[in-house]
Amino acid sequence: MSELTDLGVKALRDGIRSGEFSARETADAFIAQVAKAKSLNAFLVETPDHAIAAADAADAARAKGDTLAPLAGVPIGMKDLFCTKGVQAAAASHILEDFKPPYESTVSQRLWDAGAGMLGKLNMDQFAMGSSNETSAFGNVVSPWRREGGGNAPLTPGGSSGGSSAAIAARLCPAATGTDTGGSIRQPAAFTGITGIKPTYGRCSRWGVIAFASSLDQAGAMARDVTDCAILLEAMAGFDPKDATSLDAPVPKWEAGLNADLSGKRVGIPKEYRSDGMSPEIEALWQQGIDWAKDAGAEIVEVSLPHTKYALPAYYIIAPAEASSNLARYDGVRYGQRELPDGAGLQDMYAATRAAGFGDEVKRRIMIGTYVLSAGFYDAYYTQAQKVRTLIARDFENAWIECDLLLTPTAPSAAFGLGETTDPLSMYLNDVFTVPSSLAGLPAMSVPGGLDKQGLPLGLQIIGKAMDEQSVLNAGLALEQRAGFTARPEAWW
Amino acid sequence: MSVDKATVEKIAALARIAISEDEAQRLVPELNNIIGWVEQLGEVDTSNVEPMTAVIPNTLRLREDVVTDGNVRDDVLANAPQAEHGFFAVPKVIE
């Protein structure tokens, strides 16, 4: 038998069900890997007891002959953005250091109800604001991947769900939760050679997910393959009356519905995504993806999304505006850290607490958001951005007349070195291919397509119609089968 | 539109973030870069376009007007930096 930690969600679930191995052995194997991998800095908190309790419950249920829950005994990682009862949820920020939520997020509760156990809380960009994991207040995650012949220069695992992507790529957990506001599941998945799906906005409850930009934030699944993502997402999704934007729609049986035959599907290639500056390797990967889709039976059509170039600037008005409002709650009164200089009054306490507690990128975005919402500027910036957002969503609606899915690269490059990108604006450009579908609330996923010349993973993105995660997953499966991606980072940690 | 140091200080005050002279100075070009870049949205003709309010069509739900939670005072206060006598405590605000 191969190492248990080499198995994915489906293989673990099925092996535990059939009794090939116990849930306890599985949990122990992953816990040991997590404990050995401190140098990756992927976990902020380790919760072996949680994983063991779920494993023991699964083994006991099996011994009694009970039907096992969908994820019984499968240990997973939980992004630090999710509130977990009694376990620190800090959004990787000092301002929430030591915050132990007295309640559980809906998504994490659904996973525990499905029988999963938690190995720990995963590092991330602070408040999910970042594309490289460098904004974490607790030090960045280091990607398990290294450039071939490039020495040991530490690389980014992507962001913001970089702890999740690194932990899965390094086989510290078979799957993890992520959240995606402008690409925070898909870009880290692409950078680490794993798979990640952001479902339609509203599929997964936002209740108990620490808010960044509420009209964009959406939880999703990250795992090593498409089937595992389908299994995890099925457990996470579902209507929740506690979230006003939760979709009151049944959760399809995505795993059972998987089908890699794309006959009759029209796959659109948006011409605006083909920029002059696109790297030849990314362009070649994209062409490869197009050929794979054709091979799977899809018809390829060129489509136009004319407002694509305005998606990023619109996002960098809307997301900071919502963040400035959402993060107003961190005031040093109800939870988190308080900074109280000698003799300070209430207003001084707020300002000192927020100055000490927020990182530079978070402050930058709060200030941009405050500016674009301030009197006299609101219409010129915020209202205009929301109008452009309408046009971007309309672009997709028009594209759906001609196609059923869109295929693009996930990110404009492979993972870059930590510390290599210092200008905020250049960092923002990482999300150029992922932000438009976020603004339109559409389901989108990244699957590994291959390796670049440096031996680093590159991802392909599939975008689907609202509520049509099944077609996205199916196309992902078709690409996955043809890519035959088996590369993995050599363990150095 | 570009921001100067006084504007940066005003925004910081509105956002309740204390900043030093040096930080304000450093933020001027940073914010100007970002604001200058987002201003390209001005070229888009948005006459007769409604601003986005919901990405996925959804309706607001009504529920029975009944109490569904509560009686968790101690849980609510458990994470407070300073809680006294069942209340959040803050520095004195009235002289």
Interface residues (C-beta under 8 A of the other chain):
Chain A: F99 K100 P101 P102 Y103 T200 Y201 G202 S215 P241 A244 T245 L247 D248 H307 Y310 P313 A314 Y316 I317 S324 A328 D331 G332 V333 R334 Y335 G336 Q337 R338 L340 A344 G345 L346 Q347 D348 M349 Y350 A351 A352 R354 A355 F358 K363 R364 I366 M367 I368 T370 Y371 V372 S374 F377 A380 Y381 T383 Q384 A385 Q386 K387 V388 R389 T390 L391 A393 D423 P424 L425 L439 A440 G441 A466 M467
Chain B: M1 V3 T7 V8 I11 A12 A13 L14 A15 R16 I17 A18 I19 L27 E30 L31 N33 I34 I35 W37 V38 E39 Q40 L41 G42 V44 T46 V49 E50 P51 M52 T53 A54 V55 I56 N58 L60 R61 R63 V72 D75 V76 A78 N79 A80 P81 Q82 F88 V90 P91 K92 V93
